[in-house]
Amino acid sequence: ITNDIAIGLRTEIATAERIKREFGSFDLSSRKGKTKKGKIKKEKIEIPDEGLSFSKIFLKNIIESRVSEIFLEVAKDLKRISKKTILPAGVILTGGGASLPGLIKFGKQKFELPCYLAKPEEIPVLEDPAFYTCAGVLLSGFDFQEGKREKLAGEGIKTKFKKIFKIFLP
């Protein structure tokens, strides 16, 4: 999503990430945001320090097209594995775009399953979904290396992450 925003707005990745977080949404109901004359409202977003000016609709179109493409591929995989029997608890969304307003609702509709925003209990200090995927991969690697699952509560998080990163060093 961030890469598509960067390309669409011709800006840097860091700026695109900031735009996604501050202005991005996936609220399909706002497509109906028309004036009394039937014209679509064209709210402008200005970012003077970057010299950017674009419509909110343009940003929504970028986000919606990428999310729709991602969800279509995931839906194909879920269909292939018989999702209703294997995933009765639903789908958990994670990553930087997971907290976009309206994304959970779209996920529920698209996958026909419960859909949630990830909130890992093992890492209570992480509050931003953007880091959950990376943390999950690291914890899985740690679990694989140790042959078991440990809670982070017993040790300081700094100590735990040092152990995790040592796994990936030669």
Secondary structure, DSSP 8 states (H G I E B T S, - for coil): -HHHHHHHHT--HHHHHHHHHHH----GGGGG-B-TTS-B---EEEEGGGTEEEEHHHHHHHHHHHHHHHHHHHHHHHHHTTHHHH-TT-EEE-SGGGGSTTHHHHHHHHHTS-EEE---TT-TT---GGGHHHHHHHHHHHHHHHTS---GGGS-HHHHHHHHHHHT--
